Structure formats: C-alpha cells, structure tokens
Amino acid sequence: MRNFFVLIFFALSVAAAENEVLDLKVIPYDLFMQDDAETLQILRQALYEDGIVGIRGVPGYAEKTAQFIAQARAFTALPEKTKEQYAPNRERGDLFLGYENGREKFQRPDGKWVIDDLKASYYAFIPESPKNLWPVEIDLQKEYTALGCLMFDMGKAVMEKIDLIGPKTGIYVDNVPHVGRLIYYQKTGDASYDNPYWCGEHFDHGLFTVLNPGAYFVEDTLVPEPEEAGLFVSVQGTFKKVVSDPEVMMFQVAEFGQLITNDAIRATKHRVHKAAGSVERYTMALFFEAPLQTTIHSISALTQDARYGGVAGMPCVYQHWIEETFKRFTVEKN
C-alpha cells in the first residue's frame, strides 16, 4: 500500500513544462474541521477565485481511493460484452445508472461537436440506493460506496462552510440521491488527435463536485502522470494544469451552484487532456444534486442559457435543468 501512495505522489507531481500549472490551494483537514478562520478564508478564496480547492489528510481517504481504483480496474478489465450488460435500460426510463461508454459530446471552441469516445463510466447513487445496478462478476459496490460516502461527507461540509447549502440558499442535500461516477479514460494507442481531450471543455451542471486525483497505468504498472495529460481548469480565461497527490480530495463549483448564488460563486470550467500511447487514467467524481423540485428565481448570467427555460428572475426547476442538460450533451445511440 505504501508503494502505491509513493508512486502516485511522484506521478502527480510531474507537470508539463509547456503547461501553466495552477497554484492549487490545499488546506489541512484538521484545521478545516476546527473552523480555523484563516483556513476557511483560504478555502473561500480558492473556490471563488480559482474554482477549485483541495483538502489534505481526510482520514481513510487515500486508502479508500487505492481500494476503489483496484476494483475499478478489475471491472474495466472485463469483456466489453459483459460490461454492456450493466448499461442503463433507456427504454425503461433509466437515464444513466450503470455502465456507459462514449455517450458524451462537447463543443470545441471552433464550434465542432466531438464525442468523448475514450471515456467510460460507471454511475451509482450515493448514498446507496436500491436503484443502483451493480455487477456480479466484481464486488464494485463495497469500495465504490465507501469512497463515495466519504466524499459526500466532505463535500457537504465544504458547501456548508461557504453557505452554498443551508439557511442562506434554502437548499439541503440530505435525503437526496447524489451521483457517483467511476471514470475510466482509455488508452489512445495510435489514434489521431482530432479530439485532444479525454473529457471536453465543460462545466458540471449540478450544485458542487468532489473529485480525486487521477491514477495512471500502462498495463498493470502505475506510471507518472504524462506531461501532456491531466485535469485542467480555466482561471480568468487561461487553462491551468491541476497537480495534486492521493492525500488531497478536491472540490469545484458546478452550474446550479452559480445559479442559486446569482453569480456570487461561479462554475468551474474544466477539461481532461489525453495521454498518448497506452496510458489509462482512473478517477472518481461525486456530483451533488439539489432536490429535483427545487425552484429558483435566479438573476445569474446563466439564465441566458436555453436550459434555464426562461429569463432572469423567472422560475427554473432543477429537474428541468437536468433534463435539458442530458439532451444537450448525451449522444443518442441505436
């Protein structure tokens, strides 16, 4: 286990010389939990200015991440035909729970829409839900939900500290199914780089996102993060590479969070750059959702987005926002 953490730390500390690296603000867990005033100021400043922040030393986090990645790799190694058995049944109305491969599209700056064809996912509700679909070949559920619930606890605590949930917004996240996502970025091999991104430039559509640093493998060997690859976030119009390590849990802002705060805090634009050759990347994200019938009357700049369904000051229901997002970014397959 120790060797795993050492290798990951080395891997994620390698930054591309030609890429501008973000000065990621990372605060210690203990001081965060103690409501240390200076620590909370750094937290707020990072999220409001950079759109992303890290917390180091969450108890059990690094171990749970390593265990999750091991099971994620075991699942993704199954034959594609087997994995497809766990794809959502859209004829029955299932939108996303379970396995997904190459079903997202994003618009490039030149206006062309491209499919993230080398990104596979496994979605499940966090906390555990009877609606979740779990494979029988691999015990993915145990490690997935253990990591997801820890990320939920920390994400909720961060949102409370910055007043994204609670009395000021009137939004609470207990008893709401939030969306966990195992993300597997597949090797490019000798494929062309018509789309240079594993994950295209976008904003998350929900309230808030918790994510962990990616782990990179060639076959069964953990490798350093390639210089050209990794998570990039846009800060004042410039994409900067995020470099972190397994002890750091990261948090970023999503679009509905921007809408409910009327642009006081803004969603984080981000993308994931591909690695060349036989490198694969694994990570997990937890997307916080508002209650489906949450209705807001926002004056945010995002009300100009067609998904809002109205004009500034007019009502928008969160369920409508989600449904319109799926329509825009999901690839329809026969």
C-alpha positions in Angstrom: 0.0 0.0 0.0 2.8 2.4 0.9 4.5 1.9 -2.5 1.1 2.7 -4.2 1.0 6.1 -2.5 4.6 6.9 -3.2 4.2 6.1 -6.9 1.0 8.2 -7.1 2.6 11.1 -5.3 5.5 11.1 -7.7 3.2 10.6 -10.7 1.0 13.6 -9.9 3.9 15.9 -9.0 5.2 15.8 -12.6 3.9 18.9 -14.5 4.4 19.7 -18.2 7.0 22.3 -18.9 4.9 23.9 -21.6 1.7 23.9 -19.4 0.9 26.6 -16.9 0.4 24.9 -13.5 -2.3 26.0 -11.1 -1.2 27.0 -7.7 -3.7 24.7 -6.1 -4.7 25.9 -2.7 -4.7 22.9 -0.3 -5.8 23.2 3.3 -5.3 20.7 6.2 -8.3 18.6 7.2 -7.7 19.2 11.0 -7.8 23.0 10.7 -10.8 22.8 8.4 -12.7 20.7 10.9 -11.7 23.2 13.7 -13.2 26.1 11.7 -9.8 27.8 11.8 -10.6 31.3 10.4 -7.5 31.6 8.2 -8.0 28.2 6.8 -11.7 28.9 5.9 -10.6 32.2 4.3 -8.2 30.3 2.0 -11.0 27.8 1.2 -13.4 30.5 0.2 -10.8 32.5 -1.8 -9.7 29.4 -3.7 -13.3 28.4 -4.7 -14.3 32.0 -5.5 -11.2 32.8 -7.5 -9.8 29.6 -8.9 -13.0 27.5 -8.8 -11.1 24.6 -7.1 -9.6 23.7 -3.7 -8.0 20.8 -2.0 -8.2 19.3 1.5 -5.3 17.2 2.7 -5.4 14.4 5.2 -9.0 13.3 5.3 -8.9 10.2 7.5 -9.1 7.0 5.4 -9.3 8.8 2.1 -6.0 7.7 0.5 -6.6 4.1 1.5 -10.2 4.1 0.2 -9.1 5.6 -3.1 -6.5 2.9 -3.6 -9.0 0.2 -2.9 -11.6 1.8 -5.2 -9.1 2.1 -8.0 -8.1 -1.6 -7.7 -11.8 -2.6 -8.0 -12.4 -0.1 -10.8 -9.5 -1.7 -12.8 -10.9 -5.1 -12.2 -14.3 -4.1 -13.6 -12.9 -2.3 -16.6 -10.8 -5.4 -17.5 -14.0 -7.4 -18.0 -15.0 -8.1 -21.7 -17.0 -5.2 -23.2 -20.0 -7.6 -23.8 -20.1 -8.3 -20.1 -19.8 -4.6 -19.1 -22.6 -3.7 -21.5 -25.0 -5.9 -19.5 -24.9 -3.2 -16.9 -25.7 -0.3 -19.3 -28.9 1.6 -18.4 -32.1 0.5 -19.9 -33.3 3.7 -21.5 -36.4 2.1 -22.9 -37.5 1.6 -19.3 -36.6 5.2 -18.5 -33.2 4.6 -16.9 -31.1 7.6 -17.9 -27.6 6.9 -16.7 -27.2 4.4 -13.7 -24.7 1.7 -14.5 -22.1 1.4 -17.3 -21.6 4.0 -20.0 -19.0 4.2 -22.8 -18.6 7.1 -25.3 -22.0 8.7 -24.7 -21.0 12.3 -24.1 -20.3 15.1 -26.5 -18.8 18.5 -26.0 -18.5 21.6 -28.3 -15.0 22.7 -29.2 -14.1 26.4 -29.3 -14.4 26.2 -33.1 -18.0 25.1 -32.8 -17.5 21.5 -33.8 -19.1 18.9 -31.6 -16.9 15.9 -30.7 -17.6 12.7 -28.8 -15.5 11.7 -25.8 -15.1 8.3 -27.3 -12.4 7.1 -25.0 -14.2 7.8 -21.7 -16.1 5.0 -19.9 -18.1 5.5 -16.7 -20.0 3.6 -14.0 -22.7 5.7 -12.3 -24.3 5.0 -9.0 -26.3 6.9 -6.5 -24.6 7.9 -3.2 -25.7 7.1 -0.6 -26.5 3.5 -1.7 -29.9 3.2 -3.4 -32.0 0.2 -4.5 -32.0 1.8 -7.9 -28.2 1.2 -8.3 -27.1 -1.5 -10.7 -24.0 -3.5 -9.6 -22.0 -6.1 -11.4 -22.0 -9.7 -10.1 -18.6 -10.5 -11.6 -16.7 -8.0 -9.4 -17.6 -6.6 -6.0 -17.6 -3.0 -7.1 -20.2 -1.8 -4.7 -18.3 -2.0 -1.4 -15.3 0.1 -2.4 -17.3 2.5 -4.6 -19.8 3.4 -1.9 -17.2 3.6 0.9 -15.2 6.2 -1.1 -18.4 7.9 -2.3 -19.9 8.3 1.2 -16.6 9.8 2.5 -16.6 12.2 -0.4 -20.3 13.1 0.3 -19.5 13.9 4.0 -16.6 16.2 3.0 -18.5 17.8 0.1 -21.4 18.6 2.4 -19.1 20.1 5.0 -17.4 22.3 2.4 -20.7 23.6 1.0 -21.9 24.4 4.5 -18.8 26.4 5.2 -19.3 28.6 2.0 -23.1 28.8 2.5 -23.9 27.0 -0.7 -26.3 24.9 1.2 -28.2 25.8 4.4 -30.4 28.7 5.5 -28.9 31.3 3.1 -29.9 29.3 0.0 -32.7 27.1 1.4 -31.1 24.1 -0.2 -30.2 20.9 1.8 -28.6 17.8 0.4 -29.5 15.1 3.0 -32.0 12.5 1.7 -31.2 13.4 -1.9 -29.5 10.9 -4.2 -26.2 12.3 -5.4 -24.4 10.9 -8.4 -21.1 9.0 -8.1 -19.1 8.4 -11.2 -16.2 6.0 -11.8 -14.4 7.4 -14.8 -12.1 5.3 -16.9 -10.1 7.1 -19.6 -9.0 4.5 -22.1 -5.6 4.4 -23.9 -5.4 6.2 -27.2 -3.0 3.8 -28.9 -2.1 5.1 -32.3 -5.4 7.0 -32.8 -5.3 10.5 -34.2 -5.7 13.6 -32.0 -8.7 15.1 -33.8 -10.0 15.4 -30.2 -7.1 16.1 -27.9 -9.2 15.7 -24.8 -10.3 12.6 -22.8 -13.0 14.9 -21.5 -14.0 18.0 -23.4 -14.2 21.5 -22.0 -17.3 21.9 -19.9 -19.0 22.9 -16.6 -20.6 20.4 -14.3 -24.3 21.1 -14.2 -25.2 20.3 -10.6 -24.5 22.1 -7.3 -21.0 21.0 -6.5 -18.4 18.4 -7.4 -15.9 16.4 -5.3 -13.2 14.5 -7.1 -10.0 12.7 -6.5 -6.6 12.9 -8.4 -6.3 10.6 -11.4 -4.2 7.4 -11.3 -2.4 6.4 -14.5 -1.5 2.9 -15.6 0.3 1.2 -18.5 -0.9 -2.4 -18.4 -0.6 -3.3 -14.7 2.1 -0.7 -13.9 1.3 2.6 -12.2 3.1 5.3 -14.0 3.8 9.1 -13.6 1.2 11.5 -15.0 2.3 12.2 -18.5 3.3 15.8 -19.1 0.6 16.4 -21.7 -2.2 14.9 -19.7 -4.4 15.6 -16.7 -7.1 17.8 -15.3 -7.0 21.5 -16.4 -9.2 24.3 -15.1 -9.9 27.7 -16.5 -8.8 30.6 -14.3 -9.5 34.0 -15.7 -9.7 32.5 -19.2 -6.4 30.5 -19.1 -6.5 26.7 -18.7 -4.0 25.6 -16.0 -2.9 22.1 -15.1 -4.0 20.8 -11.6 -1.2 18.8 -9.9 -2.1 17.0 -6.7 -1.5 13.7 -4.8 -3.5 10.9 -3.2 -3.8 12.6 0.1 -5.8 15.5 -1.4 -9.5 15.5 -2.0 -10.6 18.2 -4.4 -13.7 20.3 -4.7 -15.1 22.5 -7.5 -18.2 24.5 -8.3 -21.0 23.5 -10.6 -23.5 25.5 -12.6 -26.6 25.2 -10.4 -24.4 26.5 -7.5 -23.7 29.5 -9.6 -27.4 30.0 -10.4 -28.6 29.8 -6.8 -26.0 32.3 -5.7 -26.7 34.7 -8.6 -23.0 34.5 -9.8 -21.6 35.2 -6.3 -19.6 32.0 -6.9 -19.0 30.8 -10.5 -18.9 27.3 -12.0 -15.5 25.9 -12.8 -14.8 25.3 -16.5 -12.5 22.3 -16.9 -11.3 19.5 -19.2 -9.0 16.5 -19.1 -6.2 16.2 -21.6 -5.4 12.8 -23.2 -2.2 10.9 -22.7 -0.5 9.4 -25.8 0.1 5.7 -26.3 -1.0 3.0 -23.9 -1.7 5.1 -20.8 -5.0 4.8 -19.0 -6.5 7.0 -16.3 -8.8 6.2 -13.4 -10.6 8.6 -11.1 -13.9 9.1 -9.2 -16.2 12.1 -9.0 -19.2 12.8 -6.8 -21.8 15.2 -8.2 -24.1 16.9 -5.7 -27.7 17.4 -6.7 -30.4 19.7 -5.5 -33.8 18.2 -4.7 -35.5 17.7 -8.1 -38.4 20.1 -7.4 -36.1 22.9 -6.2 -37.3 26.1 -7.9 -35.2 29.1 -8.1 -35.6 32.7 -9.5 -32.1 33.4 -10.5 -30.6 36.6 -12.0 -27.3 34.9 -12.9 -25.7 35.3 -16.3 -26.5 31.5 -16.7 -30.2 32.4 -17.0 -29.3 33.3 -20.6 -28.6 29.6 -21.3 -31.5 27.9 -23.1 -31.6 25.2 -20.5 -32.8 27.7 -17.9 -36.1 27.8 -19.7 -36.9 31.5 -19.0 -35.4 34.8 -18.5 -33.6 36.4 -15.5 -35.9 36.4 -12.5 -38.2 33.8 -13.9 -38.5 30.4 -12.2 -36.5 27.3 -13.1 -37.0 23.8 -11.7 -33.8 21.8 -11.1 -35.4 18.7 -12.7 -35.9 20.7 -15.9 -32.3 21.9 -15.8 -31.0 18.3 -15.5 -33.2 17.0 -18.3 -32.2 19.8 -20.7 -28.5 19.1 -19.9 -28.9 15.4 -20.8 -30.5 16.4 -24.1 -27.6 18.7 -25.0 -24.6 16.6 -24.1 -25.7 13.0 -24.4 -25.0 11.0 -27.6 -28.0 9.1 -28.9 -27.2 5.6 -29.9 -29.2 3.0 -31.8 
